[in-house]
Amino acid sequence: MTASELLPFRALDPLLGEPHVASLKGSHFLTELETLIHTKIQPPFCLSLNGTWGSGKTSLMKALEISLEEKNYPTLWFNPWEYERADDVVQCFLANLCRRAKNKWKVTAEKLGIFSLALFTSTVDAVAQVATNKAVSFKNVKDISDTVKNSLDERGARYDDPIKIVREDFATLTDAISQNHCSGAHPLVVFLDDLDRCLPDKALEMLEALKNLFVSEKARVIFIAGIDTDVAKRFIQKRYDGMESGYAANYFRKIFHATLNLPILGAEAQEKLITDRFDQLWKDEKPPLPGRNEVIKHIQTGMERYHVRSIRHCHNVLQNYYLWCKFHGTDADESEHMVALEFILLREKEPDLVQRLSNLMRALAPATTLLSFLEGLGKKDPKPELKPLNEYGWMKYDPDLDSAKQAVTIDALRWL
């Protein structure tokens, strides 16, 4: 099914074949990233792709994965968020890797080394049982050091630092994958998606395993993680509360050898995205009352005012406005359309604030105008959490919104 044949209301998820992934093929950013991996990066290496929620990290990584596979790279996609309920997310990663190594790349149990029993255990229990009679836990490096030393007598006796067993076996495994897949021409590329959506402890388990276990000498692997750097640093700061300023940034840099910031959606690209999405949703339908061009312009200027430049935010605003038009705005006048769009835009940026406003409105008479409600908030010296309304122009005279706020009543906003 081509992009033009897809129904407009669909899960906007690149893992479900979103056409946006295909549209990235041949883009400057993707081409340069692919060239970097192909000609400049020496494994082992960790690269983070930094971007806020909805900025396109997953789409970019999925497009890169497809492109690298076309060039005969061995790849593995792992989303730690899917395994949040597991006891140990690192075990789950290793189980996924081992099963793919055996089934796709025909790696033998000998080459799997310490990880070999992951093939015979459930995903959740994966490597806790590997060669150690359930003694090894990958929850942290200290556990590994203590338990490997006690349980792997034959091999452990040869090492002052038992962690070397894990590091060496991981290096052997990645080399075997590379040799079996492409005669050693390319390293294994592991994509880690949605790390910043995990609970902090789970995300840090994975990050610390990268730093201490998997990125070691001779490991033929490149890790590419889509992660909001600010969120990751907050996780680290929370774990190591009380450390000096800058500790989280330094910790992050010890894990990731380079960070590449995704580009912010430009005004021209944003306008095209909004226009294309509008035309998909209202295809063969009469456009909403304000008119196609007016709605597109209002959304674009509104997203600028609310400091929102995310691909996913653009989609959400258009879809939510379409739903409002169909279910709540069938008999609405132009003022109600304008106010509805403003609330939809505000909700993308400040969902908790919109919920608080909705709760306050429920206590008012239905005939109260939105303008009177906002003026009442201003006179009462609104709580700090309501002050963003000033920043976005809701609490002061706004020539574009003032007449609409005066015309629309609380009764027309019950959909909130």
Secondary structure, DSSP 8 states (H G I E B T S, - for coil): --GGGS-SS----GGGT-HHHHHTTT-HHHHHHHHHHHHT--SSEEEEEE--TTSSHHHHHHHHHHHHHHTT--EEEE-GGGGTTSS-HHHHHHHHHHHHHHHTT---HHHHGGGGGGGGS-TTTGGGGTTTTT----SSHHHHHHHHHHH-HHHHTT-SSTHHHHHHHHHHHHHHHHHHHHTTSS-EEEEE--GGGS-HHHHHHHHHHIIIIIS-TT--EEEEEE--HHHHHHHHHHHTTT--TTHHHHHHHHH-SEEEE-----HHHHHHHHHHHHHHHTTTS---TT-HHHHHHHHHHHHHHTT---HHHHHHHHHHHHHHHHHT-TT--HHHHHHHHHHHHHHHH-HHHHHHHHHHHTTS-TT-BHHHHHHHHHHT---GGGTHHHHTTSSS--TTTHHHHHH-BGGGGTT-
